[in-house]
Structure formats: structure tokens, C-alpha cells
Amino acid sequence: MIHSLAIIALLAAPVATPAPKCVTKRQVADAAMTITPYLVEAVIEKCRAHVPAGSFLAAKGDAFHTRLKAEGAGREASAAQVLMTAMGDELPAMKDTKALITVIGAMASGFMAKDLPVESCGEIGGMMEALSPLPAENIGQFAASAAALLSSSRPADAADPANPDDLAKPTELGKATDLAKQTDLAKPGVSVKPGKGMNKFEICKDG
């Protein structure tokens, strides 16, 4: 689940693009609140058989996931603004924001389940337990503040928008969308375009 917060925060990190855009901290928080339940669910499904039956993940993980999903409901349109600003043409071509969030959430949870080593399940379950007393709103606020910090300065090794060679380098997001085209997410009516990277954007000054 911590990984999901990092994903949302990194969406606002300065990366290559000719013209920065901005999103509000409210939108980033909403994005975290809508995507986090997908990541939590993926962790539970991957780790349930690898942790003690009485552990938080095994015994209370489902209830935690259900609560986060309920508290994040109704924020899809706001969350989609972050994803559309960050990912642009790399997003599936869909107009329904709820459906878009569902597809992106499914992609994110699929990558989480694939890459998560079961040896880490115990520690991740501990992180989930530590966060479990917090309302989803607090988790969203944490992600939004982290995003604001990341967007405040441009990393020295960030790709140079003026350098075509930098912009042509494949990114993890580009690889992810290529992989998605080979999965059951690439269904009729849902086109996933290969991309070269996330658009640069910042947290709006008044956001």
C-alpha cells in the first residue's frame, strides 16, 4: 500500500515535457484514495497464504480494504484529472471516469501482485496495520503533501525536454502500457497507447 502512495506522489514529480501543467492537492489526494484500495486488495490476495492466520493482513485486511474503498467512492472524476494530466495519451481511450479508474486500478494491482515478493508480505502487512487507524482522507493528504514536495524542484538527473534523445528513452509507464496491451485489459473498446513518459506537471500554487 505504501507503494501506491509513492505512485501517486511520483505522478507529480518533475519529469520531461515541454509545458508543465498543474493539479490541485485535492485531486492528488483523491487519486490516492481511489487507487490505494486496488493496491491493498492485490497485497491481500498475494499474501494471504503467506502470513499467519491471526495477522492483521489475513484477519482484518479485507475489512481495511472495504473501508478504504467506501471512503474513496465518488472521487473518480477528480482522481482522473491527475491521471489524465500525468499520463495523457498513454491512458486508455475512455470517457467514463469510473471505468478509467477501474482499468488503471486493475493495471496497478496487477503490477503489484506480479512484482511483490512473498517474503515481504509480513512487513507490508505491518505497514497496513500501522495505517489502518487512519481515515482514507489522511492517507490522501499524505500523498498530496508528498506530491507537493516532489513537484517543488526538478531533479538534476531529470530528462531534458529540449533533448530528443532523453524524451525518446522508454519509461516504466511506457513499458506498462505495452504490457497492458498483451493482457485482458486490452479489450474491445479499451485502447492502450504506448507512450514515452509522463507529462510534467506541478501542484497548483492555490491548490
Backbone as ProteinMPNN parsed JSONL, in Angstrom:
{"seq_chain_A": "MIHSLAIIALLAAPVATPAPKCVTKRQVADAAMTITPYLVEAVIEKCRAHVPAGSFLAAKGDAFHTRLKAEGAGREASAAQVLMTAMGDELPAMKDTKALITVIGAMASGFMAKDLPVESCGEIGGMMEALSPLPAENIGQFAASAAALLSSSRPADAADPANPDDLAKPTELGKATDLAKQTDLAKPGVSVKPGKGMNKFEICKDG", "coords_chain_A": {"N_chain_A": [[0.824, -1.201, 0.0], [1.992, 1.226, 0.733], [3.481, 1.508, -1.495], [1.584, 2.3, -3.35], [1.031, 4.91, -2.535], [3.442, 6.069, -3.128], [3.414, 5.87, -5.905], [1.318, 7.652, -6.585], [2.385, 10.018, -5.56], [4.689, 10.278, -7.138], [3.575, 10.843, -9.561], [3.315, 13.534, -9.579], [5.861, 14.415, -9.632], [8.613, 16.3, -10.992], [9.068, 15.743, -14.358], [9.967, 14.887, -17.777], [8.737, 17.145, -20.178], [7.478, 19.556, -22.503], [5.744, 21.619, -21.58], [4.702, 22.436, -18.423], [1.943, 21.393, -16.406], [-0.651, 21.895, -13.975], [-2.031, 20.356, -11.068], [-4.422, 20.106, -8.414], [-3.823, 19.781, -4.873], [-5.971, 18.574, -3.704], [-6.983, 17.01, -5.799], [-4.855, 15.205, -6.144], [-4.911, 13.926, -3.671], [-7.417, 12.707, -3.881], [-6.898, 10.97, -5.976], [-5.058, 9.245, -4.772], [-6.736, 8.143, -2.848], [-8.55, 6.721, -4.375], [-7.053, 4.872, -5.839], [-5.493, 3.463, -3.991], [-7.104, 1.39, -2.638], [-7.148, -0.643, -4.612], [-4.492, -1.461, -4.68], [-4.175, -2.371, -2.068], [-5.961, -4.519, -2.06], [-4.684, -6.186, -3.918], [-2.332, -6.824, -2.544], [-3.38, -8.25, -0.366], [-4.549, -10.486, -1.641], [-2.275, -11.643, -2.768], [-0.696, -12.172, -0.549], [-2.114, -13.499, 1.453], [-1.959, -16.289, 1.901], [0.555, -16.511, 2.862], [1.082, -15.449, 5.312], [0.645, -15.472, 8.906], [-2.449, -16.836, 10.144], [-3.701, -15.308, 12.088], [-2.739, -12.781, 11.724], [-2.785, -9.211, 10.991], [-3.122, -8.678, 8.237], [-4.22, -11.068, 7.219], [-6.449, -11.49, 8.894], [-7.808, -9.037, 9.196], [-7.471, -7.6, 6.939], [-9.268, -7.619, 4.733], [-11.457, -6.179, 5.706], [-10.255, -3.698, 6.083], [-9.611, -3.026, 3.443], [-12.222, -2.856, 2.364], [-13.248, -0.681, 3.793], [-11.529, 1.438, 2.979], [-12.157, 1.505, 0.256], [-14.843, 2.252, 0.331], [-14.655, 4.804, 1.526], [-13.268, 6.154, -0.395], [-14.98, 6.355, -2.488], [-16.808, 7.984, -5.117], [-14.975, 9.873, -5.878], [-13.849, 9.664, -8.312], [-13.895, 11.27, -10.682], [-12.383, 13.532, -9.984], [-9.958, 12.29, -9.314], [-9.289, 11.197, -11.779], [-8.472, 13.409, -13.205], [-5.876, 13.887, -12.356], [-4.562, 11.594, -13.305], [-5.029, 11.816, -16.066], [-3.73, 14.205, -16.62], [-1.12, 13.578, -15.92], [-0.496, 11.308, -17.455], [-1.612, 11.495, -19.967], [-1.759, 10.779, -23.4], [-1.086, 8.19, -22.964], [-2.956, 6.929, -21.498], [-5.748, 4.625, -21.391], [-8.186, 4.948, -23.956], [-10.877, 6.236, -22.872], [-14.011, 7.552, -21.865], [-15.591, 7.439, -19.631], [-15.089, 8.161, -16.364], [-15.17, 6.578, -14.058], [-14.898, 4.01, -15.112], [-12.397, 4.327, -16.239], [-10.749, 4.702, -13.96], [-11.121, 2.194, -12.849], [-9.841, 0.537, -14.75], [-7.171, 1.539, -14.654], [-6.651, 1.095, -11.949], [-6.821, -1.694, -11.888], [-4.671, -2.343, -13.532], [-2.537, -1.317, -12.003], [-2.764, -2.875, -9.661], [-2.284, -5.346, -10.751], [0.412, -5.164, -11.538], [1.524, -4.805, -9.021], [0.893, -7.256, -7.747], [2.345, -8.98, -9.338], [5.031, -8.19, -9.007], [5.525, -8.171, -6.291], [7.406, -9.648, -3.789], [6.825, -12.606, -1.962], [8.158, -12.877, 0.371], [8.16, -10.42, 1.51], [5.695, -10.02, 2.558], [4.972, -10.101, 5.301], [6.12, -7.759, 6.434], [4.884, -5.796, 4.897], [2.265, -6.236, 5.594], [2.474, -5.357, 8.199], [2.875, -2.621, 7.765], [0.4, -1.942, 6.667], [-1.224, -2.438, 8.875], [-0.301, -0.462, 10.596], [-1.189, 1.817, 9.288], [-3.88, 1.449, 9.313], [-5.606, 2.607, 11.36], [-6.043, 5.151, 10.394], [-8.168, 7.458, 8.685], [-9.177, 7.251, 5.221], [-8.936, 9.733, 4.078], [-6.792, 10.939, 5.41], [-4.668, 9.416, 4.46], [-4.789, 10.152, 1.807], [-4.171, 12.884, 2.068], [-1.547, 12.706, 2.949], [-0.282, 11.625, 0.656], [-0.768, 13.743, -1.117], [0.676, 15.859, 0.042], [3.253, 14.809, -0.127], [3.48, 14.723, -2.897], [3.415, 17.444, -3.462], [5.823, 18.274, -2.36], [7.612, 16.859, -3.992], [7.124, 18.048, -6.429], [8.173, 20.526, -6.188], [10.777, 20.97, -6.902], [13.081, 20.352, -9.544], [14.595, 17.328, -10.358], [18.137, 16.817, -10.629], [18.925, 14.91, -12.446], [16.83, 14.655, -14.162], [15.003, 14.113, -17.213], [15.81, 16.047, -20.077], [13.681, 18.303, -21.552], [14.352, 19.581, -23.908], [16.004, 17.901, -25.189], [15.861, 15.562, -27.573], [16.773, 12.925, -27.451], [16.622, 12.247, -24.747], [13.869, 12.366, -24.325], [13.081, 10.293, -25.872], [13.717, 8.023, -24.553], [12.664, 4.909, -23.191], [10.139, 4.573, -20.69], [9.08, 3.405, -17.414], [6.326, 3.593, -17.332], [5.673, 3.611, -20.026], [6.519, 1.022, -20.681], [4.729, -0.352, -19.105], [2.241, 0.211, -20.293], [2.61, -1.017, -22.728], [2.754, -3.661, -21.91], [0.197, -3.927, -20.899], [-1.311, -4.019, -23.19], [-1.078, -6.603, -23.928], [-2.534, -8.053, -22.202], [-5.617, -9.058, -20.518], [-6.723, -6.626, -20.181], [-6.663, -5.241, -22.464], [-9.146, -4.958, -24.104], [-11.919, -5.059, -26.468], [-12.875, -1.767, -27.324], [-11.357, -0.576, -25.406], [-8.534, 1.023, -25.688], [-5.095, 0.925, -25.32], [-2.497, 3.043, -25.482], [0.895, 2.983, -26.522], [3.442, 4.795, -24.831], [5.795, 7.524, -24.255], [6.421, 8.613, -21.845], [5.593, 10.255, -18.697], [3.699, 13.261, -18.534], [5.04, 16.39, -17.513], [4.011, 17.997, -14.598], [2.772, 20.234, -12.092], [1.952, 20.912, -8.618], [-0.768, 22.972, -8.202], [-0.388, 26.373, -7.265], [-2.361, 27.515, -5.73], [-3.591, 25.333, -4.849]], "CA_chain_A": [[0.0, 0.0, 0.0], [2.91, 2.357, 0.703], [3.871, 1.632, -2.893], [0.552, 3.06, -4.058], [1.222, 6.319, -2.211], [4.611, 6.516, -3.881], [2.994, 6.038, -7.288], [0.552, 8.888, -6.7], [3.292, 11.138, -5.337], [5.589, 10.411, -8.272], [2.846, 11.427, -10.678], [3.501, 14.98, -9.542], [7.282, 14.738, -9.654], [9.009, 16.939, -12.24], [9.612, 14.862, -15.381], [10.128, 15.555, -19.054], [7.663, 17.614, -21.047], [7.741, 20.948, -22.843], [4.924, 22.598, -20.869], [4.142, 21.896, -17.197], [0.558, 21.648, -16.049], [-0.785, 21.738, -12.536], [-3.223, 19.748, -10.486], [-4.54, 20.54, -7.027], [-3.554, 18.766, -3.856], [-7.228, 17.843, -3.525], [-7.059, 15.991, -6.839], [-3.863, 14.179, -5.846], [-5.447, 13.166, -2.544], [-8.497, 11.867, -4.396], [-6.281, 9.892, -6.753], [-4.526, 8.277, -3.81], [-7.843, 7.477, -2.164], [-9.239, 5.806, -5.282], [-6.154, 3.82, -6.32], [-4.984, 2.675, -2.87], [-7.817, 0.133, -2.396], [-6.743, -1.664, -5.578], [-3.195, -1.963, -4.246], [-4.403, -3.135, -0.842], [-6.587, -5.785, -2.447], [-3.665, -7.011, -4.566], [-1.449, -7.325, -1.493], [-4.117, -9.258, 0.406], [-4.687, -11.701, -2.441], [-0.947, -12.234, -2.969], [-0.022, -12.509, 0.707], [-2.971, -14.159, 2.432], [-1.488, -17.649, 2.191], [1.957, -16.473, 3.283], [1.179, -14.804, 6.622], [-0.131, -16.205, 9.918], [-3.902, -16.651, 10.062], [-4.126, -14.279, 13.037], [-2.107, -11.491, 11.436], [-3.701, -8.175, 10.54], [-3.398, -8.82, 6.817], [-5.109, -12.207, 6.995], [-7.679, -11.436, 9.687], [-8.518, -7.763, 9.108], [-7.138, -6.928, 5.684], [-10.455, -7.434, 3.895], [-12.251, -5.087, 6.271], [-9.499, -2.476, 5.801], [-9.821, -2.752, 2.024], [-13.614, -2.452, 2.169], [-13.413, 0.681, 4.331], [-10.841, 2.376, 2.096], [-12.911, 1.609, -0.989], [-16.059, 3.029, 0.606], [-14.298, 6.188, 1.809], [-12.754, 6.779, -1.613], [-16.016, 6.354, -3.527], [-17.304, 9.283, -5.552], [-13.872, 10.793, -6.162], [-13.228, 9.21, -9.556], [-13.706, 12.359, -11.648], [-11.257, 14.334, -9.508], [-8.752, 11.464, -9.435], [-8.98, 11.024, -13.193], [-7.775, 14.598, -13.681], [-4.451, 13.685, -12.087], [-4.058, 10.578, -14.217], [-5.063, 12.34, -17.431], [-2.695, 15.224, -16.733], [0.194, 12.946, -15.815], [-0.243, 10.235, -18.405], [-2.005, 11.952, -21.292], [-2.118, 9.828, -24.441], [-0.774, 6.826, -22.56], [-4.131, 6.36, -20.848], [-6.749, 4.013, -22.26], [-9.122, 5.912, -24.521], [-12.166, 6.014, -22.244], [-14.623, 8.785, -21.401], [-16.193, 7.184, -18.33], [-14.001, 8.253, -15.389], [-15.199, 5.415, -13.166], [-14.316, 2.891, -15.85], [-10.974, 4.622, -16.379], [-10.113, 4.391, -12.68], [-11.142, 0.74, -12.697], [-8.793, -0.03, -15.593], [-5.87, 1.917, -14.108], [-6.5, 0.376, -10.69], [-6.55, -3.099, -12.196], [-3.296, -2.405, -14.025], [-1.63, -1.098, -10.879], [-2.803, -4.032, -8.769], [-1.641, -6.447, -11.46], [1.855, -4.99, -11.417], [1.854, -5.028, -7.619], [0.835, -8.685, -7.473], [3.411, -9.633, -10.088], [6.369, -7.821, -8.548], [5.663, -8.25, -4.841], [7.939, -10.924, -3.295], [6.046, -13.065, -0.811], [8.984, -12.703, 1.565], [7.88, -9.093, 2.063], [4.304, -9.935, 2.975], [4.853, -9.81, 6.729], [6.418, -6.352, 6.676], [3.847, -4.981, 4.263], [1.103, -6.357, 6.471], [2.716, -4.468, 9.332], [2.626, -1.244, 7.315], [-1.039, -1.795, 6.544], [-1.78, -2.354, 10.226], [0.052, 0.846, 11.147], [-2.01, 2.826, 8.636], [-5.305, 1.101, 9.391], [-6.47, 3.508, 12.157], [-6.228, 6.433, 9.726], [-9.177, 7.567, 7.627], [-8.604, 7.336, 3.882], [-8.632, 11.141, 3.827], [-5.442, 11.204, 5.897], [-3.749, 8.783, 3.51], [-4.792, 11.032, 0.647], [-3.446, 14.108, 2.409], [-0.118, 12.353, 2.976], [0.161, 11.522, -0.737], [-0.813, 15.073, -1.719], [1.8, 16.642, 0.564], [4.464, 14.25, -0.723], [3.499, 15.167, -4.286], [3.758, 18.861, -3.472], [7.259, 18.358, -2.116], [8.32, 16.367, -5.165], [6.94, 18.947, -7.566], [8.74, 21.841, -5.892], [12.095, 21.126, -7.511], [13.349, 19.428, -10.634], [15.804, 16.561, -10.096], [19.257, 17.149, -11.507], [19.072, 13.913, -13.498], [15.578, 14.529, -14.91], [15.173, 14.217, -18.654], [15.776, 17.407, -20.596], [12.658, 18.412, -22.596], [14.94, 20.082, -25.141], [16.86, 16.853, -25.739], [15.025, 14.494, -28.125], [17.254, 11.614, -27.019], [16.075, 11.992, -23.416], [12.435, 12.141, -24.426], [12.84, 9.045, -26.594], [14.027, 6.889, -23.693], [11.456, 4.248, -22.681], [9.895, 4.723, -19.268], [8.333, 2.298, -16.824], [4.933, 3.739, -17.723], [5.568, 3.149, -21.396], [6.593, -0.428, -20.642], [3.499, -0.855, -18.503], [1.145, 0.259, -21.247], [2.868, -2.048, -23.718], [2.362, -4.923, -21.294], [-1.259, -3.95, -20.762], [-1.911, -4.37, -24.469], [-0.994, -8.042, -24.081], [-3.321, -8.662, -21.147], [-7.062, -8.997, -20.713], [-7.173, -5.238, -20.089], [-6.772, -4.734, -23.828], [-10.393, -5.495, -24.616], [-12.564, -4.172, -27.443], [-13.397, -0.529, -26.755], [-10.362, -0.012, -24.492], [-7.254, 1.03, -26.375], [-3.982, 1.414, -24.508], [-1.491, 3.518, -26.413], [2.26, 3.022, -25.99], [3.854, 6.18, -24.645], [7.202, 7.769, -23.987], [6.662, 9.093, -20.499], [4.554, 11.075, -18.1], [3.793, 14.699, -18.693], [5.441, 17.121, -16.324], [3.048, 18.932, -14.061], [3.061, 20.665, -10.727], [0.817, 21.184, -7.755], [-1.169, 24.36, -8.367], [0.001, 27.2, -6.124], [-3.512, 27.76, -4.879], [-4.204, 24.037, -4.567]], "C_chain_A": [[0.862, 1.256, 0.0], [3.345, 2.605, -0.735], [2.86, 2.464, -3.659], [0.695, 4.547, -3.786], [2.404, 6.882, -2.975], [4.254, 6.753, -5.343], [2.284, 7.36, -7.474], [1.461, 10.096, -6.528], [4.191, 11.363, -6.542], [4.896, 10.972, -9.495], [3.034, 12.93, -10.728], [4.963, 15.381, -9.522], [7.647, 15.377, -10.985], [9.638, 15.936, -13.184], [9.514, 15.573, -16.715], [8.818, 15.906, -19.732], [7.924, 19.072, -21.361], [6.987, 21.939, -21.97], [4.314, 21.986, -19.62], [2.679, 22.263, -17.025], [0.463, 21.503, -14.541], [-2.083, 21.045, -12.182], [-3.265, 20.19, -9.027], [-4.183, 19.406, -6.076], [-4.807, 17.946, -3.583], [-7.349, 16.721, -4.548], [-6.063, 14.862, -6.599], [-4.346, 13.304, -4.693], [-6.552, 12.223, -3.01], [-7.951, 10.708, -5.213], [-5.714, 8.818, -5.837], [-5.642, 7.471, -3.171], [-8.58, 6.496, -3.074], [-8.356, 4.647, -5.738], [-5.666, 2.918, -5.191], [-5.769, 1.389, -2.617], [-7.449, -0.983, -3.369], [-5.415, -2.296, -5.168], [-3.333, -2.818, -2.996], [-4.991, -4.505, -1.17], [-5.569, -6.736, -3.078], [-2.714, -7.621, -3.541], [-2.131, -8.443, -0.711], [-4.187, -10.569, -0.363], [-3.344, -12.411, -2.616], [-0.397, -12.819, -1.677], [-0.841, -13.363, 1.672], [-2.437, -15.534, 2.858], [-0.074, -17.681, 2.76], [2.164, -15.749, 4.613], [0.355, -15.61, 7.619], [-1.613, -15.864, 9.851], [-4.394, -15.528, 10.977], [-3.534, -12.917, 12.785], [-3.139, -10.487, 10.932], [-4.094, -8.392, 9.089], [-4.417, -9.931, 6.56], [-6.453, -12.036, 7.685], [-8.494, -10.158, 9.477], [-8.267, -7.012, 7.808], [-8.355, -6.651, 4.818], [-11.314, -6.275, 4.399], [-11.574, -3.74, 6.006], [-9.712, -2.063, 4.35], [-11.231, -2.233, 1.755], [-13.845, -1.026, 2.641], [-12.744, 1.713, 3.427], [-11.617, 2.589, 0.795], [-14.166, 2.462, -0.798], [-15.739, 4.503, 0.811], [-13.765, 6.915, 0.578], [-13.78, 6.883, -2.725], [-16.46, 7.778, -3.865], [-16.23, 10.29, -5.907], [-13.219, 10.51, -7.514], [-12.953, 10.348, -10.535], [-12.512, 13.227, -11.271], [-9.948, 13.574, -9.682], [-8.325, 11.325, -10.888], [-8.236, 12.223, -13.759], [-6.271, 14.473, -13.47], [-3.866, 12.708, -13.097], [-4.013, 11.083, -15.65], [-3.988, 13.398, -17.643], [-1.309, 14.589, -16.758], [0.504, 12.034, -16.985], [-0.697, 10.547, -19.824], [-2.413, 10.833, -22.226], [-1.802, 8.392, -24.061], [-1.934, 6.152, -21.835], [-5.007, 5.633, -21.848], [-7.736, 5.068, -22.733], [-10.53, 5.625, -24.004], [-12.704, 7.342, -21.733], [-15.221, 8.64, -20.008], [-15.097, 7.168, -17.269], [-13.988, 7.078, -14.418], [-14.575, 4.203, -13.831], [-12.813, 3.075, -16.014], [-10.22, 4.284, -15.098], [-10.065, 2.889, -12.461], [-10.034, 0.084, -13.502], [-7.41, 0.276, -15.033], [-5.611, 1.186, -12.789], [-6.176, -1.089, -10.907], [-5.138, -3.287, -12.713], [-2.305, -2.294, -12.875], [-1.596, -2.301, -9.951], [-2.152, -5.244, -9.427], [-0.133, -6.37, -11.373], [2.317, -5.248, -9.987], [1.907, -6.525, -7.313], [1.977, -9.425, -8.154], [4.77, -9.405, -9.448], [6.598, -8.0, -7.047], [6.22, -9.612, -4.413], [7.192, -11.347, -2.032], [6.837, -12.937, 0.482], [8.718, -11.364, 2.244], [6.492, -8.974, 2.662], [4.133, -9.551, 4.447], [5.07, -8.339, 7.031], [5.358, -5.444, 6.076], [2.555, -5.057, 5.072], [1.242, -5.472, 7.695], [2.483, -3.013, 8.975], [1.126, -0.977, 7.204], [-1.689, -1.647, 7.919], [-1.502, -0.992, 10.846], [-0.82, 1.961, 10.564], [-3.501, 2.622, 8.867], [-6.149, 2.018, 10.284], [-6.802, 4.82, 11.443], [-7.391, 6.389, 8.742], [-8.477, 7.645, 6.273], [-8.211, 8.772, 3.544], [-7.217, 11.484, 4.279], [-4.391, 10.607, 4.973], [-3.655, 9.633, 2.249], [-4.009, 12.309, 0.894], [-1.945, 13.863, 2.445], [0.434, 12.306, 1.556], [0.218, 12.898, -1.396], [0.361, 15.929, -1.248], [3.125, 16.136, 0.001], [4.6, 14.696, -2.171], [3.903, 16.628, -4.388], [5.259, 19.06, -3.237], [8.052, 17.942, -3.346], [8.224, 17.331, -6.336], [7.615, 20.302, -7.367], [10.118, 22.058, -6.496], [12.296, 20.045, -8.556], [14.631, 18.67, -10.356], [16.9, 16.877, -11.11], [19.373, 16.171, -12.668], [17.793, 13.727, -14.298], [15.845, 14.712, -16.395], [15.015, 15.669, -19.103], [14.754, 17.489, -21.726], [13.22, 18.871, -23.93], [15.794, 19.039, -25.844], [16.002, 15.71, -26.257], [15.455, 13.112, -27.681], [16.713, 11.25, -25.651], [14.603, 11.631, -23.509], [12.126, 10.819, -25.101], [13.107, 7.818, -25.735], [12.75, 6.242, -23.165], [11.344, 4.429, -21.187], [9.149, 3.517, -18.75], [6.866, 2.378, -17.222], [4.721, 3.269, -19.148], [5.61, 1.635, -21.471], [5.299, -1.022, -20.108], [2.348, -0.858, -19.499], [1.338, -0.752, -22.363], [2.446, -3.41, -23.181], [0.85, -5.04, -21.208], [-1.933, -4.362, -22.059], [-1.925, -5.881, -24.678], [-1.826, -8.777, -23.038], [-4.8, -8.545, -21.44], [-7.597, -7.586, -20.538], [-7.349, -4.638, -21.482], [-7.98, -5.376, -24.498], [-10.972, -4.561, -25.662], [-13.138, -2.938, -26.756], [-12.45, 0.123, -25.769], [-9.016, -0.092, -25.173], [-6.201, 1.641, -25.471], [-2.86, 1.781, -25.455], [-0.108, 3.449, -25.78], [2.712, 4.46, -25.877], [5.318, 6.291, -24.306], [7.446, 8.296, -22.586], [5.522, 9.929, -19.988], [4.777, 12.543, -18.418], [4.258, 15.331, -17.393], [4.3, 18.007, -15.86], [3.382, 19.223, -12.612], [1.787, 20.788, -9.925], [0.478, 22.668, -7.906], [-0.874, 25.166, -7.094], [-1.154, 27.465, -5.18], [-4.221, 26.47, -4.519], [-3.758, 23.45, -3.278]], "O_chain_A": [[0.518, 2.244, -0.649], [3.551, 3.746, -1.149], [3.236, 3.252, -4.527], [0.507, 5.364, -4.687], [2.378, 8.03, -3.418], [4.724, 7.712, -5.955], [2.592, 8.113, -8.398], [1.334, 11.082, -7.253], [4.435, 12.505, -6.931], [5.551, 11.521, -10.381], [2.926, 13.538, -11.793], [5.276, 16.566, -9.407], [7.055, 15.037, -12.01], [10.654, 15.331, -12.842], [9.045, 16.708, -16.794], [7.913, 15.08, -19.847], [8.54, 19.767, -20.554], [7.524, 22.998, -21.644], [3.476, 21.091, -19.735], [2.242, 23.329, -17.457], [1.405, 21.035, -13.902], [-3.083, 21.136, -12.893], [-2.247, 20.604, -8.473], [-4.236, 18.229, -6.434], [-4.719, 16.759, -3.266], [-7.765, 15.611, -4.213], [-6.382, 13.694, -6.822], [-4.205, 12.082, -4.736], [-6.613, 11.071, -2.58], [-8.474, 9.595, -5.152], [-5.872, 7.624, -6.095], [-5.513, 6.263, -2.974], [-9.174, 5.535, -2.586], [-8.859, 3.553, -5.996], [-5.447, 1.726, -5.41], [-5.141, 0.355, -2.393], [-7.44, -2.153, -2.986], [-5.229, -3.507, -5.291], [-2.691, -3.861, -2.873], [-4.566, -5.522, -0.622], [-5.584, -7.937, -2.812], [-2.335, -8.787, -3.651], [-1.514, -9.471, -0.429], [-3.919, -11.636, 0.19], [-3.285, -13.641, -2.612], [0.287, -13.842, -1.698], [-0.283, -13.9, 2.629], [-2.469, -15.883, 4.037], [0.439, -18.747, 3.1], [3.299, -15.467, 4.995], [-0.54, -16.355, 7.22], [-1.983, -14.733, 9.537], [-5.39, -14.872, 10.674], [-3.792, -11.983, 13.543], [-4.229, -10.864, 10.502], [-5.272, -8.299, 8.745], [-5.356, -9.758, 5.783], [-7.488, -12.397, 7.124], [-9.721, -10.182, 9.567], [-8.792, -5.917, 7.603], [-8.471, -5.575, 4.232], [-11.834, -5.488, 3.608], [-12.253, -2.75, 5.735], [-9.962, -0.893, 4.06], [-11.409, -1.276, 1.001], [-14.542, -0.25, 1.986], [-13.333, 2.755, 3.14], [-11.719, 3.71, 0.297], [-14.509, 3.284, -1.648], [-16.47, 5.366, 0.324], [-13.804, 8.144, 0.512], [-13.493, 7.435, -3.787], [-16.482, 8.657, -3.004], [-16.537, 11.443, -6.207], [-12.16, 11.056, -7.822], [-11.889, 10.386, -11.153], [-11.722, 13.613, -12.132], [-8.951, 14.134, -10.138], [-7.133, 11.335, -11.192], [-7.449, 12.076, -14.694], [-5.484, 14.906, -14.312], [-2.808, 12.958, -13.674], [-3.057, 10.805, -16.374], [-3.4, 13.481, -18.721], [-0.436, 15.006, -17.519], [1.639, 11.989, -17.458], [-0.221, 9.933, -20.778], [-3.292, 10.033, -21.908], [-2.209, 7.466, -24.762], [-1.901, 4.947, -21.588], [-5.015, 5.978, -23.029], [-8.08, 5.982, -21.982], [-11.284, 4.869, -24.617], [-11.945, 8.167, -21.225], [-15.343, 9.627, -19.283], [-14.26, 6.265, -17.264], [-12.921, 6.629, -13.999], [-13.821, 3.457, -13.206], [-12.048, 2.114, -15.941], [-9.167, 3.649, -15.147], [-9.077, 2.367, -11.944], [-9.359, -0.82, -13.01], [-6.565, -0.615, -14.942], [-4.501, 0.717, -12.538], [-5.351, -1.661, -10.193], [-4.476, -4.27, -12.378], [-1.357, -3.073, -12.78], [-0.525, -2.707, -9.5], [-1.543, -6.072, -8.75], [0.534, -7.383, -11.16], [3.375, -5.839, -9.766], [2.858, -7.002, -6.694], [2.514, -10.387, -7.605], [5.576, -10.331, -9.358], [7.74, -7.982, -6.586], [5.575, -10.634, -4.648], [6.959, -10.532, -1.14], [6.257, -12.893, 1.567], [9.02, -11.196, 3.426], [6.146, -7.932, 3.219], [3.248, -8.767, 4.79], [4.309, -7.734, 7.785], [4.977, -4.44, 6.678], [1.841, -4.065, 5.214], [0.262, -4.903, 8.176], [1.955, -2.249, 9.783], [0.645, 0.084, 7.601], [-2.592, -0.831, 8.103], [-2.353, -0.431, 11.536], [-1.148, 2.926, 11.253], [-4.296, 3.533, 8.638], [-7.33, 2.199, 9.989], [-7.734, 5.522, 11.837], [-7.578, 5.393, 8.044], [-7.32, 8.057, 6.19], [-7.254, 8.995, 2.802], [-6.517, 12.238, 3.603], [-3.348, 11.216, 4.731], [-2.572, 9.813, 1.692], [-3.267, 12.765, 0.024], [-1.162, 14.712, 2.02], [1.49, 12.874, 1.277], [1.148, 13.187, -2.149], [0.972, 16.641, -2.045], [4.014, 16.927, -0.312], [5.699, 15.011, -2.626], [4.647, 17.01, -5.291], [5.88, 19.925, -3.855], [9.039, 18.583, -3.705], [9.147, 17.419, -7.147], [7.626, 21.132, -8.277], [10.582, 23.194, -6.595], [11.738, 18.952, -8.451], [15.669, 19.294, -10.136], [16.633, 17.162, -12.277], [19.851, 16.531, -13.744], [17.668, 12.751, -15.037], [16.799, 15.385, -16.785], [14.192, 16.413, -18.571], [14.92, 16.829, -22.752], [12.637, 18.588, -24.976], [16.258, 19.261, -26.962], [15.458, 14.95, -25.456], [14.622, 12.217, -27.541], [16.379, 10.092, -25.402], [14.143, 10.699, -22.85], [11.036, 10.275, -24.93], [12.771, 6.701, -26.126], [11.84, 6.949, -22.731], [12.356, 4.436, -20.486], [8.645, 2.703, -19.524], [6.225, 1.348, -17.428], [3.725, 2.615, -19.455], [4.847, 1.022, -22.218], [4.828, -2.055, -20.586], [1.569, -1.809, -19.551], [0.366, -1.289, -22.895], [1.855, -4.216, -23.901], [0.288, -6.114, -21.418], [-2.998, -4.979, -22.042], [-2.685, -6.389, -25.502], [-1.818, -10.008, -23.002], [-5.201, -8.005, -22.472], [-8.792, -7.355, -20.721], [-8.078, -3.663, -21.665], [-7.833, -6.241, -25.361], [-10.573, -3.4, -25.745], [-13.808, -3.047, -25.729], [-12.693, 1.247, -25.33], [-8.414, -1.164, -25.231], [-6.384, 2.73, -24.925], [-2.328, 0.919, -26.155], [0.053, 3.818, -24.616], [2.396, 5.273, -26.746], [6.001, 5.29, -24.096], [8.602, 8.412, -22.178], [4.601, 10.276, -20.727], [5.912, 12.998, -18.551], [3.914, 14.867, -16.306], [3.688, 18.699, -16.673], [4.186, 18.526, -11.993], [0.685, 20.771, -10.473], [1.35, 23.523, -7.75], [-1.091, 24.683, -5.983], [-0.958, 27.62, -3.974], [-5.315, 26.49, -3.955], [-4.195, 22.358, -2.913]]}, "name": "protein", "num_of_chains": 1, "seq": "MIHSLAIIALLAAPVATPAPKCVTKRQVADAAMTITPYLVEAVIEKCRAHVPAGSFLAAKGDAFHTRLKAEGAGREASAAQVLMTAMGDELPAMKDTKALITVIGAMASGFMAKDLPVESCGEIGGMMEALSPLPAENIGQFAASAAALLSSSRPADAADPANPDDLAKPTELGKATDLAKQTDLAKPGVSVKPGKGMNKFEICKDG"}
